[in-house]
Amino acid sequence: MPVYKLHYFNITALGEPIRFLFHYGGIEFEDIRYNSEDWPAVKNNMPFGQMPVLEIDGKKIVQSSAICRYLAKQVGLAGDNDFESMQIDSVLDSFNDLRLKISAALYEPNEEIKAEKRKTVVEETLPYYLGKLDEIAKENDGHLALKKLTWADLYIAAFQTYFNFALKGDFKDFEGYPNLQKVVSNALANENVKKWVESRPETIC
Ligand SMILES: N[C@@H](CCC(=O)N[C@@H](CS)C(=O)NCC(=O)O)C(=O)O
């Protein structure tokens, strides 16, 4: 078994789906967490100056989706063939389109533009994407693809915490989207994942 070290900030966000996959598979890894004060000294050691970075036997790999996909294959959550894998990727890319629009609003530096972006996200973007994703989850019996547990389910379950933070006051635990709530509960029904969520460090988001 390779030696895995995950480098990320002390938050959930892009690191958490990776942590979920490690825990789901019962794969040992070192969960290295940095605070914003540590970051300037660390940034230059990361291949593209960003995290998450997964170190595999000393080799540093970037890009959270690539890392998740690799781990999902290791633990049997990436589909049984190329067509299945594509369906998982497809729904996740749509979820990530939504995630990026939320982040763009959250990190907008101009306060006036930030308020406008937030309004658009809450009133238009969020209901549009979550409505469609909820339909997909309904068609797939409480999963995001293939009518079975895949890394797409673990991914959005892992992201719930971050969405609660980023959209505080306008979003809570996929309320109003019962099929997405089912996706989350199906993901958290896994004993290893459940144990992780109950015991993970408290973080601001
Ligand atoms: N596409 C990259 C994005 C990585 C990314 O945006 N990382 C952020 C944290 S979530 C980061 O490292 N920010 C610090 C910086 O850019 O200095 C991925 O999915 O891994």
The ligand as a Tripos MOL2 file, in Angstrom:
@<TRIPOS>MOLECULE
LIG
   20    19     1     0     0
SMALL
NO_CHARGES

@<TRIPOS>ATOM
      1 N1         -8.7840   23.1620   -9.3820 N.3       1 LIG1
      2 C1         -8.1220   23.0190   -8.1080 C.3       1 LIG1
      3 C2         -8.4550   24.2450   -7.2740 C.3       1 LIG1
      4 C3         -7.6360   24.2860   -5.9990 C.3       1 LIG1
      5 C4         -7.9440   25.5320   -5.1870 C.2       1 LIG1
      6 O1         -8.6480   26.4510   -5.6200 O.2       1 LIG1
      7 N2         -7.3860   25.5580   -3.9720 N.am      1 LIG1
      8 C5         -7.5590   26.6830   -3.0940 C.3       1 LIG1
      9 C6         -8.2290   26.2550   -1.7970 C.3       1 LIG1
     10 S1         -9.7930   25.5310   -2.0350 S.3       1 LIG1
     11 C7         -6.1700   27.2120   -2.6890 C.2       1 LIG1
     12 O2         -5.2160   26.4620   -2.6060 O.2       1 LIG1
     13 N3         -6.0910   28.5210   -2.3840 N.am      1 LIG1
     14 C8         -4.9070   29.1430   -1.8900 C.3       1 LIG1
     15 C9         -4.1640   29.9270   -2.9290 C.2       1 LIG1
     16 O3         -4.5250   29.9230   -4.1180 O.co2     1 LIG1
     17 O4         -3.1810   30.5730   -2.5120 O.co2     1 LIG1
     18 C10        -8.5950   21.7170   -7.4260 C.2       1 LIG1
     19 O5         -9.7460   21.3060   -7.6600 O.co2     1 LIG1
     20 O6         -7.8120   21.0840   -6.6950 O.co2     1 LIG1
@<TRIPOS>BOND
     1     1     2 1
     2     2     3 1
     3     2    18 1
     4     3     4 1
     5     4     5 1
     6     5     6 2
     7     5     7 1
     8     7     8 1
     9     8     9 1
    10     8    11 1
    11     9    10 1
    12    11    12 2
    13    11    13 1
    14    13    14 1
    15    14    15 1
    16    15    16 2
    17    15    17 1
    18    18    19 2
    19    18    20 1
@<TRIPOS>SUBSTRUCTURE
     1 LIG1         1 GROUP 0 **** ****
